[in-house]
Amino acid sequence: MSWAFGPWSRLRTRGLGHLIETRRTWSSHLTVSPAAREDLAFWRDYFDHFNGRRSLWLPTHVHTLMHCDAAGKNKSFPGGWGAWTVLNGQVVSARGTWDGRISSFGSTPQELQAVLNGLRSFQGPAGLEGQTIRVMTDNLNAANIINKGSAKADNCYVVAYELLWYCVERNIRLEAQWVPRDKNQFADYLSKIQDPDDWAVSDSTFTALSKQWGPFDIDLFASHRTHRLPAYYATHFAPGAAGVDAFRFRWGRACWAYPPFNLLLRVLKHAQACRARMCLLAPVWPTRDWWPFLTSDGAVFKGFVHGVRVLGKPRDVIAAGQPVPQARLRQVAILGGLAARADPVLSGLAVEFSAAVDGKLAVGTQRQYREPWSAFTRWWEARRLDGSIYDTPPNVVGLYLFSAYVASAEDSVGGGRVRQASAAIHHYFTAAARDSPTGHPICVAARELAARYLVPQARERGAFSADNVARFVAAHGGPGASLIDLMYCTCVSVMFHGFLRWSDMAEVSVHADLLVLTDTHAELFIPRSKTDQLWQGAWVPLARTGGPACPVALIERLLAAGAYQRSPSFDGEDVGPLLRAVTATRSGHRLQQLMTGTTQAPVFSVTYNTFAGHLRRMCAATALPDNLKSHSLRIGGNSRAEELGFPAELRMRHGRWRSLPMVEHYTRRELAPALEMTRHLV
């Protein structure tokens, strides 16, 4: 590849370490101070010991040696990187795991990324500006790219380009030396360490807690992939880390802490000694040694605990290491020129505004937008445009969407990538208080091209028919049906007649004021749903249809068989959902969870995977088509209503859709009526 940079010039055959600046030239031999000579002597002795050989020639112009290595992914590990050097006479190490993008790269671009991560990790404590760094690597291709500057593969080019500019901007001269793998064992060991505590809270949880108790200044326990704030402490040196080992520092008054649970007692004692103020995530675990530190009698929290919030199921609260959020970047975009001079109140309002805009989207939608936005961010970084990503001109955004259209056409997929990328960019720009660029003519044209020329993939989901529902209930919901079978028959009938998603069904409460039963019908209250971003709630009416598959009669049977409690006995009691886990006992089935909970510790429905798996097995036992999913009930109910001649506007209100095109999207039509119509055209 060839290079061209403003005041710098470079020969194609020269490597990163031989970058020539036109205003001066590199000296082949640099003056080395006595202290530096002592460091070099230590390096020589250490290398002799570690590498198992008697001597290692060190040229005097090399100020720092850095060993690096990268590990690829396997079934249980996404891969990682490791690097080590000597700082102030001591060996220091840096390591981390790959994100999804780097994990999919080959070994050579991963090795180059490991070099870049090592430089970023040691830059702060070592001050590498103006130094010559010799990288010791067991990847010959990576060494050749650093020394010769040839990187033809796309992924190698991207990483090498970023590595080059990192060195140019910091006046670093980079050289590489290949060493056998058995001479690079420590770096290899670091790259393969799997950290079981490399977890982060979900975006929605962090946003909610930041709004309630933030903003926060520093993340006390994190890694380069999981830190939620620009400033963070890590267990090892890492890119951008403010320090290593949070317990070595005095904590302030606005800390965010999600530590490993085995450190909680130490965290509480250190916070008390520092008189720190922090938001701490901890499990409800009364038998652990740190629980008495928080509570006076095991149940009542002590006075220094200013507030408690129960977060719900772990799967909704935590996730494996995620890309760093853009809270600080958004804050700067919102405040503009005032960002550097804004007081804490103004900065906090900017963060709250950004979080509030995020809150307009459902959690699932936020999750769907995350990857398209990350892809756009990577594309933008490769272009090296001026300003931040929120300064990207609309025409450039349009060209990005066109590139997504081209890639989709090459992969023979539908226009979903383009639509989702456009929606994600629109949302993130709006959350940063910037005008959305997706209305530019190029953006509009890219979406129109995707809609017109990209053929979407066929959907596998079928539609439940009224006959399917009747057969399902007849097979599993007879007079002697078990509690779990009766529960699923009820869900099938209610979801079919109410046009419900599984997530809607999971929100149906048995509270007498929220599940109203009358002689003629039932009314279910759905407090929130995918299309109800403002959480206004909606009532869904269900008529008594008669027969075994009547949704109201099945609800009444289920309430009686499960002995549900429908009215709270004290303020704050949660009577729980209609759909919940069931366990088998010697005397029969019963509800697995507690009959009731509290608003702080509510009773939850079963997970989607549990529901979908059980529904699939029951459908198979009834000999129903294998393409029927939970969403097929919503599709089937709407399609049956269309067959009966009910207008689309009524079906849209009943199904809580936002537009008529979505009603059409959820409609399946039989072939027979169309054939009958064509017969009468003769």
N, C-alpha and C positions, 0 to 999 in steps of 0.2 A: 504494500500500500504506500501511497505517497503522502507527503505532509506539506502544509504551507501555513505559517502563522505570522501575522503582522511583523514585529521587529525581529523575529527569529527565522533562521533558515536551516535546513537540514538535508543531508544527502539521504537518498532512499536506502542505501546500503549500510547506513550507520544506525546504531541502536539508540535506545533511550539514554544510555550512559554517555553518549557522545554528542548530545545536543549542543549546538554551537550558537551562542548569543552574539549578534553582530557588534554589540557595544563592548565586548571584552572576550577574552579567550580563557579556556581552562588551563590551569597550571598542571603540569604533569607530576610535580612533586610539591606537596603542601607542607608548610612548617608544622611540626608536631611538638606540642608542649611537653614538659616532663610528666605532667599528670596524664596526658594522653598516652605517652609511652608506657606508663605503668598500667593503664587500662589495656593497651595492646598486649602487654606481657601477660596480664591476667587472661585475656582472650586466648592467647597461645596455649597457656597451661590448661585452660578449661577445655579447649578443643582437643588437645592431645589426650586428655583424660576421657572425654565423652566419645570421641570418634575412635578411640583405641589405637592411636598411632603416635609416633614419637615427635613428629614435627609437622607444622603447617606454615607455609610461606605466607606472610602478610605484607603486602606492599604498603609503604608508609602513607600513601595518599588515600587509603581507605579509613575513614573515621569510624564507621559502624558496620558490623556484620549482623545479618538477620537471617535466621533459618525459617523457612516457610514450607508448608505442605497442605494439600487438600485431599479430602476423602469424598468419594462418590456415595450416592444413596444406595440403600438396600431396602428390604421389605419393612424393616422396623426403624430405620434411621434415614433422615433426609440428607445426610452428608454434612460435612463441616470443614472448617479450616483451622489451622494452628500456626503460630509464629512465636519465636522467642529471640531474645537478645540479652545483652548485658547492660545494665544501667546502674551506675554508681557502684560498680564492683559486685553487683548481685544479678543473678539470672531472673529475668522477668518474662512472663508468658502472656500471650493473648490467644483467645480462641472464640469460636462461635459455631452455630449451625447455619446451613443455607436456608434461604427462603425458597418458595416454590419455583421462582424463575431461575435462580442460579442452580438449584438442585437438578434441573433438567439439562444443564449445560454439560459439555464433555469435560474430560480431565484437564485439558490445556487451559481453556478459559477459566475453569475453577481455580487452577494454580495461579493464574494471573490475578484473579480476584483475591486470592489468599495473600498475595504480595501487597495489593492495594489495601486490604483490610489491616495487614500488619503495619504498614506505614501510617495509616490513620490512627491506629491504636497507640503507637509509640510516639506520634508527633507531639502530643501534649506534654508528657513527662520528659521526653528526651530532647525536644526542640531540634528537629531534623533539618530545618531550613539551612541551606548553604552547605550541607554535608554531602559526602559521597557514601552511598550505601551499597554494599555488596550483598546480594541476595544469594543464599545457598539453597538450591532446589534440586529435587531428584527428578524433575520433569524436563527433559532435554528440549522439547518444543518450546516450553515457556522460557527457558534460558535463551534460546535462539531468537525468540521474538523480542525479548528485552535487549539483547545485544545487537541484533541485526535489523529489527524493525519490520519484519515480514509477518503479516497476520491476514491471511486470505479468507478464512472462515468468518462468517458474520459475527458469531458470538465472540470469537477471539478479537476481532476488529473493535467491537464495542468496548470490551473491557480494556484492551490495550490502549485505545484512544483515551479513555478516562484515566488510566494509569499515567500516560504520558503527560496529560494536562495537569494532573496532580503534582507531578514532579516539576514541571515547568513553572507553575505558579509559586512554588516554594523553593525554587533554585536548588533542587536536589539532583545530584548526578547518580543515576542508577546503573549498576552493573550486576551481572548474574554469573554464577558459577555452578555448573552441574556437579552434583555429588551422588554417589550410589545411595540407594534407599537405606542400606544398613548403616550409612553414615549420617542419616537424617532421622534417626529413630524418635527423638524427643518431639520434634515437630509433627511427625506422623502420629505419635500417641495423642498429642493435643487435638489434632484434627478429628479423631475418632471418639472423643469423649461425648457421651450422651448425657445431657443434663436432665434428670427427671423433674426438676423444678422449673424448667423453662416454659412457664405458662404466663398468660396475661389475661386480664379481664376483658370482656367483650366491649366493643365500642359503645353499645347502648348503656351498659352498666357504668362505664367510666364517665360518659356524658351526664348521666343522671346524678352521680355522686359529685361530680365537679360543679354541677348547677346547685346542688344542695349545700355542699360544704367547701367548695373551692373558691377561687382558683388556687392551684397548688404550684409550688416553686420547683420541687425536685422529686424524682422517683427514687426511693431509697434502695429498692431491691429489683434489679432488672438486668436485661442483657441488651445487646445492640439490636435485637429483633423485637423485644417485648416492651421496651421503655415507652411510657405514655407521655413523657414530658421531655423537652429538649435537654434538660440537665438530669443526669441520673448517675447512680453508683452501681457498679457491676462487681462480680466476683473475680473476674480477670480483666486485664486491659482489653478494651474494646473500642471500636471507632466512636469518637464523640463522648466517651465516658468522662464524667467530672472527677471520678476517683475510683479506687479499688477498695472494697470492703467498707461498707457504710458505717460499721462500728468504729472505724478510725477517725470519724468526723463528728463534729457537734451539729446536731440537727436543729433546724429552725422552727418557724411557727406555721409553715404551710407545706407540710410533707405528705406525700402519697406513699403508702406502704402496703405492698402485697408480698410478704416474706414467706419463705418455706415454713410450714407449720411447726417444724421442730425448733425453730428459732424464736417462736413467739414470746416465750418468757424473757429471753435475752433482749428482744426488741422492746418489750414493755419496760424493763428496768433501765435500759439505755435512754429511752424517751423520757422517763421520769427524771433521770440524772441530768438530762439536757434541758428539762422543762419545755419539751417540744410540743407542738400542736400538729396532729396528723390525722389523716383518715386511714384507718387500719382495717384490712379485710381479714377476717378470721372465721373459722367454722364454729358452729354451736357444738361444743365438745366438753361437757361438764367433767369428764373423767381425766382430762389432761392437767398437767402441773400448772399451766398458766391461767386456768379458769378461775381459781380462787383469787388471783391477782386482779381480775376484772370485776368479780362479784363479791358481795359481802356474805351471802348465805347460799350461793350457788344459783340464785335466781334473780336477785336484785343487783343491778350494776352499781358500782361505786360512783362517788360524786365526780371524779375526774372524767368519767365517760359522759360527754355532753349530748350524745344522740346515738340512736341505734336504728339501723334499717335492715330488715330481712330481705335478702335478694332473691330467694327462690331456688330453683333447681340448679345444681352445678353446671349442667350442660348449657344453661342459658346465661351463666355468669362468667365462666372462664372458657378459654380456648387456648390451643397451642400457640406458640410464639407467632405473633402477627406483625405485619409491617407497621412501622411507626406512624401514628396518626399525624394529621397536618394541622393540629390545633394552633401551634405557634405561627405557622405560615398563614393560616386564615386570620389570626388576630392581627398580624401585620398588614394583611390586605384590607381588612376592615378599617383599621385606624389610619392607613396611608402614611402621610408625612408626620403624623402625631405619634407613631408607634414608639419612637425612641424617647419621647417626652411624656408619655401617658402615665398618669398615676394609677395606683392599684384599682381604684374604683372604675376608671375608664377601661382599663385592661380587662377587668372582670366582666364588665358589661359586654365587651366585644366577644369574650368567650361564651357568655350566656346566650347572646344572640345567635352565634354559630350553632350552639347546642340546640337551641329552640328550633332553628331551621331543620336540623337533622331530625328532631322529634316529629316533624311533619310526615316523615316516612315511616313505614312499618319496619320492624327490625329485619325481617327477611329481605325487604327491598334494599335497605342499607347494605346488607351482606352481598346482595347481587351486584350493587354498584361498585363495590370495593375493588374488584379485580379489573373491570374496564377502566376505572380511574387510574389504577396502578399502571396499567398498560400505556395509557396516555402519558402518564408522568415519565415512564421510562423513555418513550418516544421523544418527548420534549427535552429530556436531559441529553439525549444523544444529539439533538440539534444544536445545543449550546446557545440558546437564544438569550437575549438580554432580559434583565428583570427576573421576576418570579413566574411561576407557571400561570398565575392569574393575570399576568400582563401579556399573555399570548394573543396576538391579533386574531380576530375572527376568521380571516381568510386562511390563516395557518391551521386553525382548528378544522376548517372545512376540508383542507387537504389531508389532514389526519383521518377524518371520516371517510374520505375517498380512498385512502390507503387501506382502511378496514374493509371497504367494499371490494377492492381488488383482491385482498387476501381471502375474503369469503367466497368470491367467485372461483379462485384457484382451488379452494378446499371443497367446492361444490356443496356449500351449506346455504341456509336461508339468510334473510336480512336481519336476523336477531342481533348479531354482533354490532351492526351499524346502529340499530335503534337503541340498544342498551348503552353503547358508548356515548351516543348523543344525549341520552337521558342522564347518564352519570355525570357528564361534563356540565350539563345544564344545572344539576343539583349542586355540585361542588362550587361552581362559580356563584350561584345564588347564596349558598351558605357563607361565602366570603364577601358578600355584599358587592359583588361585581355583576355587571350586565352580562347575561348569558350570551355567548357567541354563537349559539346553535341556530339563531335566526338568520344568520348571514346566508346570502344566496348560494354560496358553495356548499354550506352545510345542508341547506334544503335540497339542493340538487343531488347530493350524495345519498340522502335518505330516499329520495324519489327513485334513484337508480337501483338502490337495494330493494325497494318495494316492487319495482317493475321487472327486474331481470334476475333476481336471486330467488331460486325455487326453494321454498321451505321444506324441511323434512316432514314426512308423514307422521302424525301422532299415533302412538300405540294405544291410547286410552279409548275404550269403547264407551257405550252408554247403557246404563241399566234401563231395562224396559219395565213396564208395570207387571208383566208376566214374570220377569226375573225376580222382582221383589216378592211377588206372591209365592213363587217356588222356594225362595230363600227362607221366608217365614214359615212356610209349611214344613220344610225339612228340619228346621232348628228351633222353632218357637212354639211347639205344641204344648199341651197342658202339662206334661212332665219335663219341660225344658229346664236345664240347669240355669243358674243365675247368670253365668257368663254368656251362654247362648242367647238367653232372653235379652241381655243388655245389647248384644250386637244386632239382634233382630230389631230392637227398638231404634238403634242408631241408623240402621239401613232405611227403615221406613220414614223416620223423621228427616233424615238428610235428603231422601228422594222427594218427599212432599214439600219440604221447606227450602229446597235448592241450597242446601248447606254445604260448605267445605268441611273438612275434618277440623280445621282450626276453629270454625264456628261451633261445631258440635262440642268441642272441648271446653268452650266457654259457657255452655248452658248450665246454669245453677239450679239446684232443687229448691232453693228458697221459695217459699209460698208466694212472695210478692213478685218473683222473677219468672216463675213457671206457674202460670194461672190455668187451672182446669175448670171447665164449665160443662154443662150438659150438652152443648152444641159444638164446642171447639176447645182448643188449647192455644195459649199465647206464650211464646218463648222470648225472653229478652237476651239479645246478643250484645254485651257491653262494648265489644270492640271487634273489629274485623280488618281484613286486608284493605278494603276499600273505605274504611271509616277511620281516616287518619286523625281526625279531631276527637275520636272516642265519644261521639255523641250517643252511640248505641242505637239499636233498632229492634222493634218488635216483629216477630214472625208468627203469623196466625196459621193454625193447622185445624182443619175441620175434621169432625168425626165422619169417617167414610164407611164405617161398618165393615164386617168381615175380619178375618184373622190378621190382616196386614194393616189395620187401622192404626195410625200413629198415636192417637190419643189413648186408645185402649191399651196399646203396648206400653206407653209411658206409665199408666196407672198400674198395670201388672208389675212392671219393673220396680216402681216405688214400693209396692207392697212386698214383693219378694226380697228386696234388698234391705227392707226396714230402714229406709232413709229418714233422717231427721230433717224436717222441712222448715222449722222455725227456730231461730237462735234462742238460747236460754239466758244469754247475758250479752251486754253490749260488746261488740268486737268479735263475736263468735262467727266463724265461717262454717256454714253447713255443707259446703263442698259442691262439686259438680255432679251431673248425672252420670257421665262416663268416667269410670275410675277402675282401678285394679281390683281383681277378684282372686281370692285364694281358695283352695279346696281344703276341707276339713273332714273328719270322720263322719260328721253329721250332715255334710253337704257343703255348698259353697257359701261364702260370705264376703263382704267387702274387705279388701286387704288392709287399706289404710284406716286411720282413726275415723270414727263416724263424723267428727267435726274437728275443726281447727280454729285458728284465730286469724285476724287480718294480718298479723305479723308472720304467722306460720300457717298459711292456708293449706287446704287439701288440694292436690293437683290431679289432673286427668292423666290417663296413660299417655305414653309418647306416641308420636305418629308411627314410628317403626313397629311398635307393638300392635297398634290398631290395624295398620296395613297388612302386617304378616298374618294376624288372626283372621282378618277378612278374606285374605287370599286363600287360606286353608279351608275356610267354610264355603267359599265359592267353589273350590275344587271338589269338595265333598258333595255339593249340590249339582255337579256337572254343568256349571255355568261357564261361559267363555272365559279364557284365561287373560283377556285384555281388559277385564273389569277392575278398576281401581277405586279408591275412595272418592276421587273426583268424578268418577263415572256416575255417581248418584246425583250430583248437581247437574251434570250434563243430561242425564236421563230424565229427571223431573222436568227440566225446561223443555226438552225435546217433546215429551209427551204433552205438555201444555200447548205447544205450538201445533201439534197434530189435532188437538181438540178445538183449535180455532181461537185461542185466547191471544189478544194483541200483544205485541212486543213491549209496549209501554207498561202494561200490567206485569208482565213477566220481569221486566227490568226492576220495578219497585220491589217485587216479591223476592227476587234474587239479590237485591242490593248492588246491582251493577251500576256503573257510572255513565255508560253510554249504550246506545242501541247497537253499535258494531260489536260490543262485547257480548250482548245477548245473542247476536247472530253467530259469534264465534263458539258459543256453548250450545249450539243447536245442531242436532244430527237428524237427517231426514231419511225416511224409508224410500227405497227404490220403487216400490209398487205403485204409489200414487202417480209418480212421474210417468211410468209406463202406461198406466190407465189413461192419463191425459193424452199421451201421444196416439193411443189407439182411436180416440175420438176425433182426431184431427183430419182423418181421411174424409 
